Amino acid sequence: MAIRIRLSRCGRKKRPFYRVVAANSEAKRDGRFLEIIGTYNPLTDPAEVKIDKEKLEKWLGLGAKPTDTVRSLLRREGLLKKSA
């Protein structure tokens, strides 16, 4: 079972809001997840990203891999190094 750190869409039509979640890579985008790690609101200026650092470190330590989009958000927030 591969674990991914990815976005899960919430919010209504044309008003996206995302949760950053740890989920099985085979689960549906908005389906079952293991834990909510944070949130991402792209509609604010600048986009608002809130991540629980302890939960993020826990899942990265367990071998979870972030998706490309989540990786770019984490780098922008300074929570992930360029080499990862």
N, C-alpha and C positions, 0 to 999 in steps of 0.2 A: 504494500500500500504506500504509494508516494503521496507525500503531503505538500500542498502548494499554499503559499500565502497569496491571496488574490482578492479581487473586488467582487462584491455581491451587490447588485443594484436594488435600491429601495426608492421611495418617493413616487410621485404620481407622474402622469404622462407629461412630457416636455419639461419636467422639473427633477432631474436626476439627483440622487443622493446615494452614496455608496458606503458600505461597510467594508473594512479591511478584515478578512477572515482567514483562518487556517482551515483548510478543507482537503478532503481526499481528492486527488486529481481526477478521479472518475465521476465525482458527484456533479450534478447540474450546477449551472452558474448561480442560481438563486436557491438551490436546494440545500441539502444537509451540510452543515459545517461543524467543525470541532470546537472553535472558540472565536469570539469577536475580539480582534486585536485593536481596532480603531475605526475612525470614520474619515471620509473624504467628501467635501462639498465643493464641486467645481463651479458653482454658480456665484460664489462670493468673489470679490476682487480685492486682493489675490485669493486664489483657491485655498480653502481651509483644510488642513490635514491635522488630525489628532491621532496619535499613536501611543499606546501604552508600551513604553520601552521594555519593561520587565517581561511582558507577554511576548513581545517580539523576540527578545533574546532567548527566551525559553524555547520557542518554536524553531528558531534558527539553530539553536544548540541540539535540537532533536533531529535536525536534518531537513527541515522544510525549506523549499526553494521558492523565492518570490517570482511572480510573473514579471514580464518586462515592464508593464505599466506600474506595478507596485514598486519594483526596483527603482524606477525613475523618481517616484514620489519619495521613497526613503532616502535616496541620494540628495534630493532637493532639500529635505528636512535635516540632512546631516546625520542620519541614523545608520547609513550604510556607506562603506568605503567604495572608492571608484573601482578597485580591483575585483570586487565581488559581483 
